[in-house]
Amino acid sequence: MRFDTDDTDEQREFREEFREWLKDNLPDGWVQSIKNGDEELFKESRSKWDIFSWMKTVGLSGYAAPLWPREYGGISGTAWMQQIIREELSANRLPLAGINLLGVGLAGPTIIEHGNENQKTRYLSKILTGEEIWCQLFSEPGSGSDLASLSTKAVKDGDEWVINGQKVWTTIAQFAKFGMLLARTNPNVPKHEGLSYFILDMHSKGVEIRPLKQMTGSSEFNEVFFNDVRIPAENLVGSVGDGWRCARTTLMNERTALAGLSIDETTFLGGSAKKDPWQIFLDSVPNKEDPLIRQQLAQFFIETQVKEITSFRANAARKAGNSPGPEGGVNKVFNAEFNKRKTEFSMNANGLRSIAWKSGDRNFEDLATRFLRARANTIEGGTSEVLRNQMSERILGLPRDVEVDKDIPWAGIGKN
């Protein structure tokens, strides 16, 4: 079931303008094939389309980053413009984010707010066109949920900063040209005050990237090690010790960039049929005439509708030009646990076939992959535990956890 709101006259005009732009910039027959459901024509049009050329085309148009100021390659738009663009991209089977989501959604806005003009001139245009891919170097083995406790060091040496330490869970680090690096420049002040924010060339001497093999077999995430890595002083974003403020800008924009997105292949690469998640789930469940299975399917359907209604509220807020409320965090936690329960149910319903199938049976390979991958949903984009804490404070009004190390210099805090 799909929930929609009516466009205002201004929104309708913007939507038509963007639709015309798509017709003019997509291969001949693309839009018409989708409108008519002509898969053969779509395949022909798709063969003339390339993700990297598309990123450059849309990046130069302003539509790739509608919330960015016009002088930096955006359209100085509002939240409802981003929502309409995403709706039209999805309807036309195009990537909603592109493979440089972290650059466009996180690095760019941080540089726009805190960077100097030289940094804006150097990096922003190539972020939009996808010429330079970015990653986010925040989390560490001992500093995930408590990010400000991180221990990667940055020491000033003349006109350079020398970096030593380790990051983990760094998405697409193995493909990135630059990284947003948060490092400790002063250990003798409270943890939030001693951080600085840098732009790191991922090909610098002393950077070692080790892809992490996930239980699904893929390697989206990486460990990154820094051994006397030198960063030019000009790559400092903001001022020394101002890293936490810059990092908060990155994290706030992460929520905006990921709001309403389903992180799948279509989101990043486009060009394929957007499969209905509910239909994929139904197709994975046998024995639908069994009363117990039908009862559980009905419960899952009810919860799916609740989830869609909550997403609709967030999207409606964006289209109205308002900042979404807590429904984003609520939906993220619910969806993570919901995916786990659905995939477990599919595995159990299929019995032994879910763990022992004929070689090459793609349906059961996909079922097993979805089951294993669902575990990551409770970690990525904010762990369920931390989000529950935020909801308890911001929605229920419960007191914050006691911060015993709040005013203690980082060097005096016990470490694991």
DRENFI-416222 format. One line per 10 residues: number of its first residue (from 1); their letters; for each residue x negated, y, z negated of C-alpha. Coordinates in Angstrom, 1 decimal. Layout:
<atoms>
NUM) A) X Y Z | ...
</atoms>
This chain:
<atoms>
1) MRFDTDDTDE) 0.0 0.0 0.0 | -1.4 3.4 0.9 | -0.5 6.7 -0.9 | -0.7 10.0 1.0 | 0.1 13.6 0.3 | 1.4 16.1 2.8 | -1.2 18.5 4.2 | -0.7 22.2 3.8 | -0.8 24.3 7.0 | -4.5 25.1 6.3
11) QREFREEFRE) -5.3 21.5 5.7 | -3.4 20.4 8.8 | -5.3 22.9 10.9 | -8.7 21.7 9.5 | -7.8 18.1 10.1 | -6.9 18.8 13.8 | -10.1 20.7 14.2 | -12.1 17.8 12.9 | -10.2 15.3 15.0 | -11.0 17.3 18.1
21) WLKDNLPDGW) -14.6 17.4 17.2 | -14.7 13.6 16.8 | -13.1 13.2 20.3 | -15.8 15.5 21.8 | -18.7 13.8 20.0 | -17.9 10.1 20.0 | -18.4 7.8 23.0 | -15.6 7.8 25.6 | -12.7 5.6 24.6 | -13.6 5.3 20.9
31) VQSIKNGDEE) -10.7 7.3 19.4 | -8.3 6.0 22.0 | -9.2 2.4 21.4 | -8.5 2.7 17.7 | -5.3 4.6 18.3 | -4.1 1.8 20.6 | -5.6 -1.1 18.7 | -7.7 -2.1 21.8 | -10.6 -4.1 20.4 | -12.2 -4.7 23.8
41) LFKESRSKWD) -12.4 -1.0 24.5 | -13.7 -0.3 21.0 | -16.5 -2.9 21.5 | -17.5 -1.2 24.7 | -17.5 2.3 23.1 | -19.3 0.9 20.0 | -22.1 -0.4 22.3 | -22.9 3.2 23.3 | -23.1 4.4 19.6 | -26.1 4.5 17.4
51) IFSWMKTVGL) -26.1 5.2 13.6 | -29.3 7.4 13.7 | -28.1 9.5 16.7 | -24.7 9.9 14.9 | -26.4 11.0 11.7 | -28.2 13.8 13.6 | -25.0 14.8 15.5 | -22.8 15.0 12.4 | -25.7 16.5 10.3 | -26.0 19.4 12.7
61) SGYAAPLWPR) -22.3 20.0 12.7 | -21.8 20.9 9.0 | -19.3 18.1 8.5 | -21.9 15.8 6.9 | -22.0 18.1 3.9 | -18.9 20.2 3.8 | -19.5 21.4 0.2 | -23.0 22.8 1.1 | -23.3 26.5 1.8 | -23.1 27.4 5.4
71) EYGGISGTAW) -26.6 28.9 5.4 | -28.1 25.5 4.5 | -26.2 23.4 7.0 | -22.8 22.9 5.4 | -19.5 24.7 5.9 | -19.1 26.3 2.5 | -16.1 24.2 2.1 | -13.9 22.9 -0.8 | -13.2 19.5 -2.2 | -10.1 18.9 0.0
81) MQQIIREELS) -12.2 19.4 3.1 | -14.5 16.6 2.1 | -11.4 14.4 1.3 | -9.9 15.1 4.8 | -13.2 14.4 6.5 | -13.5 11.1 4.7 | -10.0 10.1 5.6 | -10.6 10.8 9.3 | -14.0 9.0 9.3 | -12.4 6.0 7.7
91) ANRLPLAGIN) -9.5 6.0 10.2 | -12.0 6.0 13.0 | -14.2 3.3 11.6 | -17.1 5.6 11.0 | -19.6 5.7 8.1 | -18.2 7.7 5.2 | -21.6 8.5 3.9 | -24.4 7.3 6.1 | -27.6 5.7 5.0 | -28.9 8.9 3.5
101) LLGVGLAGPT) -26.1 9.3 0.9 | -28.6 9.9 -1.9 | -30.3 12.7 0.1 | -27.0 14.4 1.2 | -25.1 13.8 -2.0 | -27.8 14.2 -4.7 | -31.1 15.7 -3.5 | -29.7 18.3 -1.3 | -27.3 19.9 -3.8 | -30.1 19.8 -6.5
111) IIEHGNENQK) -32.5 21.6 -4.2 | -29.9 24.1 -3.2 | -29.2 25.0 -6.8 | -32.7 24.8 -8.3 | -35.2 24.8 -5.5 | -37.1 27.7 -4.0 | -36.6 29.0 -0.5 | -39.7 27.1 0.8 | -38.2 23.8 -0.5 | -34.8 24.6 1.0
121) TRYLSKILTG) -36.4 25.3 4.4 | -38.6 22.3 4.3 | -36.2 19.6 3.2 | -32.5 20.4 3.7 | -32.1 20.2 7.5 | -33.9 16.9 7.7 | -31.8 15.5 4.9 | -28.7 16.3 6.9 | -29.9 14.8 10.1 | -31.2 11.6 8.5
131) EEIWCQLFSE) -34.7 12.2 9.6 | -36.0 11.8 6.0 | -34.3 9.3 3.7 | -34.3 9.9 -0.1 | -34.1 7.8 -3.2 | -33.6 8.6 -6.9 | -36.4 7.9 -9.4 | -34.7 8.2 -12.7 | -34.1 4.9 -14.6 | -36.9 3.1 -16.3
141) PGSGSDLASL) -37.1 -0.4 -18.0 | -36.7 1.3 -21.4 | -34.6 4.3 -20.4 | -31.4 3.4 -18.6 | -28.4 4.6 -20.6 | -30.6 7.0 -22.6 | -32.3 8.5 -19.6 | -33.8 11.4 -21.5 | -36.0 9.0 -23.4 | -38.0 8.1 -20.3
151) STKAVKDGDE) -41.8 7.8 -20.5 | -43.2 8.3 -17.0 | -45.9 11.0 -17.5 | -46.8 14.0 -15.4 | -50.0 15.8 -16.3 | -51.1 19.1 -14.7 | -54.5 19.0 -13.0 | -55.3 22.2 -11.2 | -52.8 22.6 -8.3 | -51.5 19.1 -8.7
161) WVINGQKVWT) -49.5 16.9 -11.1 | -50.8 13.4 -11.8 | -48.0 10.8 -12.3 | -48.3 7.5 -14.2 | -45.4 5.2 -15.1 | -42.7 3.0 -13.8 | -39.1 3.3 -12.5 | -36.6 0.6 -11.8 | -33.3 0.0 -10.0 | -34.3 2.5 -7.4
171) TIAQFAKFGM) -31.9 2.0 -4.5 | -33.5 1.9 -0.9 | -36.9 3.0 -2.3 | -38.5 0.7 0.3 | -37.0 2.8 3.1 | -37.2 6.3 1.6 | -39.6 9.1 2.7 | -39.0 11.2 -0.5 | -37.8 10.6 -4.0 | -36.2 12.7 -6.8
181) LLARTNPNVP) -38.6 12.1 -9.7 | -37.8 12.9 -13.3 | -41.0 12.8 -15.5 | -42.2 13.8 -18.9 | -44.5 16.9 -18.9 | -44.4 17.6 -22.6 | -44.2 14.8 -25.2 | -44.4 17.2 -28.2 | -40.9 18.6 -27.9 | -37.5 16.9 -28.2
191) KHEGLSYFIL) -36.9 14.4 -25.4 | -34.5 16.6 -23.3 | -36.8 19.6 -23.4 | -40.0 17.9 -22.2 | -38.9 16.8 -18.7 | -39.6 18.2 -15.3 | -38.2 17.4 -11.9 | -40.4 16.7 -8.8 | -40.1 15.9 -5.1 | -42.3 12.9 -4.5
201) DMHSKGVEIR) -43.6 11.7 -1.1 | -43.0 7.9 -1.4 | -46.0 7.3 0.9 | -48.4 8.9 -1.6 | -51.5 7.0 -2.6 | -50.8 5.1 -5.9 | -47.1 4.5 -5.3 | -46.3 0.8 -5.3 | -42.8 -0.4 -4.4 | -41.6 -3.9 -5.3
211) PLKQMTGSSE) -38.2 -4.9 -4.0 | -36.1 -6.8 -6.6 | -34.6 -10.0 -5.2 | -31.0 -10.2 -6.4 | -29.1 -13.4 -7.0 | -27.1 -12.7 -3.8 | -30.4 -12.9 -1.8 | -30.5 -9.2 -0.9 | -32.9 -6.5 -2.2 | -31.1 -3.2 -2.5
221) FNEVFFNDVR) -33.0 -2.2 -5.6 | -36.7 -1.8 -6.4 | -39.3 -1.4 -9.0 | -41.6 1.6 -8.4 | -45.0 2.0 -10.0 | -47.1 5.2 -10.2 | -50.8 4.9 -10.7 | -52.5 8.3 -10.7 | -50.1 9.6 -8.1 | -50.8 13.2 -7.2
231) IPAENLVGSV) -48.0 15.6 -6.4 | -48.7 19.2 -5.2 | -47.5 21.8 -7.7 | -45.3 23.3 -5.0 | -43.1 20.1 -5.3 | -41.9 21.0 -8.7 | -38.2 21.8 -8.6 | -37.2 24.6 -11.0 | -39.6 25.3 -13.8 | -41.7 23.2 -16.1
241) GDGWRCARTT) -39.5 21.7 -18.8 | -36.3 22.4 -16.9 | -36.0 18.8 -15.6 | -33.0 17.8 -17.7 | -30.9 20.7 -16.3 | -31.9 19.8 -12.7 | -31.2 16.1 -13.4 | -27.7 17.0 -14.7 | -27.0 18.7 -11.4 | -28.1 15.5 -9.6
251) LMNERTALAG) -25.9 13.3 -11.8 | -22.9 15.6 -11.5 | -23.2 15.6 -7.7 | -23.6 11.8 -7.8 | -20.1 11.5 -9.2 | -18.8 13.9 -6.5 | -20.7 12.0 -3.7 | -19.5 8.6 -4.8 | -15.9 9.7 -5.7 | -13.4 7.6 -3.9
261) LSIDETTFLG) -16.0 5.6 -2.0 | -16.1 1.8 -1.7 | -19.8 1.0 -1.4 | -19.8 -1.5 1.4 | -21.4 -1.9 4.8 | -18.7 0.2 6.5 | -19.3 3.1 4.1 | -23.0 3.3 5.1 | -23.2 1.9 8.7 | -19.7 2.2 10.2
271) GSAKKDPWQI) -18.6 0.8 13.5 | -16.8 -2.3 12.2 | -13.3 -3.1 11.3 | -12.3 -1.8 7.8 | -11.1 -4.9 6.2 | -8.3 -4.7 3.6 | -9.8 -5.8 0.2 | -6.4 -7.2 -0.9 | -6.1 -9.3 2.3 | -9.7 -10.6 1.8
281) FLDSVPNKED) -8.8 -11.6 -1.7 | -5.6 -13.4 -0.6 | -7.4 -15.2 2.2 | -9.9 -16.6 -0.4 | -7.2 -18.2 -2.6 | -5.7 -21.6 -1.6 | -2.6 -23.3 -2.9 | -0.5 -20.1 -2.9 | 2.7 -22.2 -3.5 | 1.4 -23.3 -6.9
291) PLIRQQLAQF) 3.5 -21.4 -9.5 | 0.6 -20.7 -11.8 | -1.5 -19.3 -8.9 | 1.4 -17.2 -7.6 | 1.9 -15.8 -11.1 | -1.7 -14.7 -11.3 | -1.6 -13.3 -7.8 | 1.4 -11.2 -8.8 | -0.5 -9.9 -11.8 | -3.5 -9.0 -9.6
301) FIETQVKEIT) -1.1 -7.2 -7.1 | 0.4 -5.1 -9.9 | -3.1 -4.1 -11.1 | -4.1 -3.3 -7.6 | -1.2 -0.9 -7.3 | -2.1 0.8 -10.6 | -5.7 1.2 -9.4 | -4.5 2.7 -6.1 | -2.2 5.1 -7.8 | -5.1 6.3 -10.1
311) SFRANAARKA) -7.3 6.8 -7.0 | -4.4 8.7 -5.4 | -4.3 11.1 -8.3 | -8.0 11.8 -8.0 | -7.7 12.3 -4.2 | -4.7 14.6 -4.7 | -6.6 16.7 -7.1 | -9.5 17.1 -4.6 | -7.1 18.0 -1.8 | -5.5 20.6 -4.1
321) GNSPGPEGGV) -8.9 22.1 -4.6 | -9.1 21.0 -8.2 | -11.9 19.1 -10.0 | -10.7 15.5 -10.7 | -10.2 14.7 -14.3 | -11.2 11.6 -16.2 | -9.5 9.2 -13.7 | -12.7 8.8 -11.8 | -14.5 7.2 -14.8 | -11.4 5.2 -15.8
331) NKVFNAEFNK) -11.0 3.8 -12.3 | -14.7 2.9 -12.1 | -14.6 0.9 -15.3 | -11.3 -0.8 -14.4 | -12.4 -1.6 -10.9 | -15.7 -3.2 -12.1 | -13.9 -5.5 -14.5 | -11.1 -6.1 -12.0 | -13.6 -7.2 -9.3 | -15.2 -9.6 -11.7
341) RKTEFSMNAN) -11.8 -11.2 -12.7 | -10.7 -11.5 -9.0 | -13.8 -13.2 -7.8 | -13.9 -15.6 -10.8 | -10.2 -16.5 -10.1 | -11.0 -17.1 -6.4 | -14.0 -19.4 -7.3 | -11.9 -21.3 -9.9 | -8.9 -21.7 -7.5 | -11.2 -23.3 -4.9
351) GLRSIAWKSG) -12.7 -25.8 -7.3 | -15.8 -27.6 -6.2 | -15.6 -26.1 -2.7 | -16.7 -22.8 -4.2 | -20.1 -24.2 -5.3 | -20.7 -26.9 -2.7 | -19.7 -26.2 0.9 | -20.9 -27.3 4.3 | -23.9 -25.5 5.7 | -22.9 -22.5 7.8
361) DRNFEDLATR) -19.4 -22.1 6.3 | -19.4 -18.3 6.3 | -16.1 -18.1 4.4 | -17.5 -19.8 1.3 | -20.8 -18.1 1.6 | -19.0 -14.7 1.5 | -16.9 -15.9 -1.4 | -20.0 -16.8 -3.4 | -21.7 -13.6 -2.5 | -18.7 -11.5 -3.6
371) FLRARANTIE) -18.6 -13.4 -6.9 | -22.3 -12.8 -7.6 | -22.3 -9.2 -6.4 | -19.3 -8.3 -8.6 | -21.6 -8.5 -11.7 | -23.5 -5.4 -10.5 | -20.3 -3.3 -10.4 | -20.4 -3.0 -14.2 | -24.0 -1.5 -14.0 | -24.3 0.6 -10.9
381) GGTSEVLRNQ) -23.1 4.2 -10.8 | -22.9 4.3 -14.6 | -22.6 1.3 -16.9 | -19.2 0.3 -18.2 | -20.4 0.7 -21.7 | -21.6 4.3 -21.3 | -18.5 5.3 -19.3 | -16.3 3.9 -22.1 | -18.2 6.1 -24.6 | -17.6 9.1 -22.4
391) MSERILGLPR) -13.9 8.3 -22.1 | -13.6 7.9 -25.9 | -15.1 11.3 -26.4 | -13.5 13.3 -23.5 | -10.1 11.6 -23.3 | -9.4 10.3 -26.8 | -11.3 13.0 -28.6 | -13.4 10.6 -30.7 | -16.7 11.9 -32.2 | -19.9 11.5 -30.3
401) DVEVDKDIPW) -22.4 8.8 -31.4 | -24.8 10.0 -34.0 | -28.1 11.2 -32.3 | -30.7 10.6 -35.0 | -33.5 11.6 -32.7 | -31.9 14.8 -31.3 | -34.4 17.3 -32.8 | -37.4 15.1 -33.1 | -40.4 15.5 -30.7 | -40.4 12.6 -28.2
411) AGIGKN) -43.9 11.6 -29.3 | -42.6 11.0 -32.8 | -39.7 8.7 -31.8 | -40.2 5.0 -32.2 | -40.6 3.1 -28.9 | -40.0 -0.5 -28.0
</atoms>
